[in-house]
Structures are given as C-alpha cells and as structure tokens.
Amino acid sequence: MDVDTELLARTIGARVKQERQSRQWTLDQLATHAGVSRRMVVNVEQGTANPSVGTLLRLSDALGVGLPALVEPPTAKPVKLTRSGEGAALWTGERGGRGLLVAGTRSPDVVELWDWTLMPGEEHSSDAHTEGTQELLQILAGEVTIKVGTQTFLLAQGDAISFPGDEPHAYLNPTTQPARFTLTVFEPAVGTAHRTETPHA
C-alpha cells in the first residue's frame, strides 16, 4: 500500500475498532452481524487490509454508523472540510480510475457524496445495497453506461439519473476517453436493525 492508502486503512481500522468496542462486541460478533470473516475484521482493525467498498458497507451497516463515518478519525468534528484531492479513495480501477468518497453525513439517514473517474474500459459493479437506498448521478465528462437490474442507460456529459441502489447495479466506461461523474448515495435507517438486537456470541 502507498502512504495515503496505508493512512486511510489505519483510520478505518481505528474507527471500526472504536465502534465495535463501544458496543462491547467481540470480533466474532461484528463478523457475524456484517457477514464477513473474523479474519477480515481483524485485518481491517489492524489497518493491514485494503477492503472493498462492499466489505466496508457491510461493516458500517452492522455498526450503524454509515460508510462516511468509517473514513473519519475517531475524534470527529462538527464540520468536516475536504479539500480537492483529499477524498478517501475507496475504489481503484485497474487502469487508474478512482472512486473518492468526498463527503457524507452521519447515521441513521446517511448521504454519501462521491467523485468518480472511470478510465476507458473500466467497470465497477455493486451488489444491491440496503432496502430504500437511492443513488443520484451526474456525468461531468465523457460517457458512462449505467446498469440497474436488467435496465441499461447511456449517459453523456450533463446527463443525470436517479435509481434504486437496492438493486444490483454497475457503472461502465465503454469509450476510449476517461469519464468523470458525481454520485450521491442516500441510505436510510443505517444500522437501526442492529441497535435493537442482542449480539450473538
């Protein structure tokens, strides 16, 4: 991992550990709630893993804090300013594309703001998010193909789309030019199901 990626991994690990311990959950309990392996939880907390966005979503949902909270240091501030280039790179494409989480709100109703770049031929596929999730996307440059369930849409610069994020979906750049878009994700009632549950051993 490069320096920025290593710092981000340590920040995420510290936050996951803090949130887990505040609930008095064991590693196994968090792994069970999140549907990931105990080894993955250990690696994330130690800052030695570079987990996928899907894994981070499972962990943040289980902890009831939302994905944006995981990329902030444990001592959060009321106002968070993200300068250009300082977003958390949670996805990196094989050809240099990146998905940067640049801003977000706290749970229970979480809103995420992303800055995405897809290089020619790159694709990012996502499993269905929690029920009620909505995504809003606008193309800043280039063209992007959006797949939502069985539907496919081609968007050019300036085009925008909103769609249910609780269906499998994907973003693709089938062209020969880089594409860039902003993405807003609204995920309601993050973690509320877990707050009323007694953790299983």
N, C-alpha and C positions, 0 to 999 in steps of 0.2 A: 504494500500500500504506500502511496505517496504521503507527504506530510499532511496535506489537507484531509485526505481520506482517513488517515490514522487519527487525526484530531476529532473528526466527525464521529468515527467509530467509538472513541473513548467517551465523547459527550453522550452519545446514545446509550452506551453501556452504563454510564453513571446514572442516567435518568431512569433507565429500566430497573436497575437495582434499587434506587431510591423508592420508586413507586411500588415495587414488589414488597420491599421491607415495610413500607408504611401500611400495607395491607396484612402484614405478618404472614405472607405466603412463602412457602418453600419454593425452591426451583422447580420441583415436580408439579406443584400446584399451578404455577404460572404456565408451565409447558402444557399441562392438561387443558387449562382454560383457553390457551392460544392455539392449541392444535399443532404444536411444533415439538421437536425432540428436546429432551433435557439438555443434551449436548449443545444444541443451538442456543438455548437460553444462557448457558454457561459462557459460550464463546462471545455472545453479544454483550453480556455484562462485563466480560474481561476486555472488551474492545479489540478482540482478535478476529472477529468475523466481519465480513462485508455483506450483510444480509440483503435479500431482495426487498423491493417495495412491498411485495405480498407478505413476506415474513414480518416486516415492521408494522404493517396494518393489522396483522393478527395479534401482535404483541400490544399495540396501542389500544385496540378494541378490547382485549382482555383486561387491560389495566384501567380502561375507562378514561383515558386522557387525550386521545386523539393523536394522530401522527405528528402534527406540528410541535406538540409538547416534547416529543422524544428527541428532537434535534436542537433543543434549547438546553443550556446548562441547568443543573438542578436549582440554582438560585435565579428564578425567573424575575423579570422586571415588568412593571405595568405597561411600558411602551417598548416595543422592540423595533428597531430600525435596521433594515437590511440594505446595505449599500450594493451598488452594482457589482456583480461578481462574487458576492458573499453568500449566495443561496446554498442550501445543502444539496449536494449532488447525490441524489438517491438512485439514479439510474444512469448508466453509461453504456452507450451503444458500441458495437464492435468497430464502427467506422468514425467514432468521435462525437456522436450525438450525445446529448445530456438532458436529463430531467431534473431541474432545480426547484426545490421547494423553497420559495422566497418569503412567504408569509402565511400565517394561519391563526385561527382563534382556538380558544380552549373548549374543552368538553362542557356540557353534553352535546351541544349542536356545533359541530366542527366545520369550519370553512377553510379550505386549503387553496393557496394561490401558487401556481406552478409556471415556470418559464421553460418551455421545451424546445429543443433543437433536434431535428431528425436529419441525418445525412442521407444522401441518395441510397436507396435500397434497405434502409433500416426500418425495423418494425418493433413496436412494443405492444405486447399482448397482456391483458389483465383479466383475471378471474372476476366474477361478479362480487361487488362489494356488499356491505350490509344493506338490508332492506330499507328503501327510502332514499338511498344515495342518488344524488343528481350531479351531472357534470355539464359544465358550460365551457365552450372552447371557441377561440377566435384565431384565425390564421393571420400572422403578421407578415410572413414572407413565404413564397413558394406555394406548393400544393401538398395537401395531406388527404389520404383516404382514411375515413373513419368507418370501422365495422362495429355495429351494435347488434348483438344477437345474429339474426340472419340477414340484416339490412346492411347495405354499403353506400357510403356517401363520399363524393369527391368535393373537397373544399379548396378554393383558391384564395389568394390574398384578400383580406377584408371580409371573407365569409365567416359566419358564426353558426354554431349548432349547440343545442342542449339535448341531453339524452339521459335515460336512466342508467346510473352506474351500477345498479344491482342486477345487470345482465352482463355476460361476458362481452368484452369489447377490446378493440385494438386500434392503434394509430400507425399508419404506414406512410412512407415516402417512396412512391414507385417511380419518381422522376430522376433526372440527372443533376438536379440542383438542390442545395440544402433547403430545408423548410423550418420555419420557426412559428410557434404558437403559444398563446397563453391559455392556461387551463385552470378553471376554478372547480373545486370539488366540494359539495355540500353533503355532509354525513350526519344525519340527525341522531340524537339519543345515543351517542357513543358510550359504550360500557354500562348502560343502565341495567342491562340484564345481569351483569356480573355483580353489581353493587348489592343486590338483594339475595345473592346466593351465598351459601356456606361453602368455602373452598373444600374440595375433596382431597383426601390425603393421597 
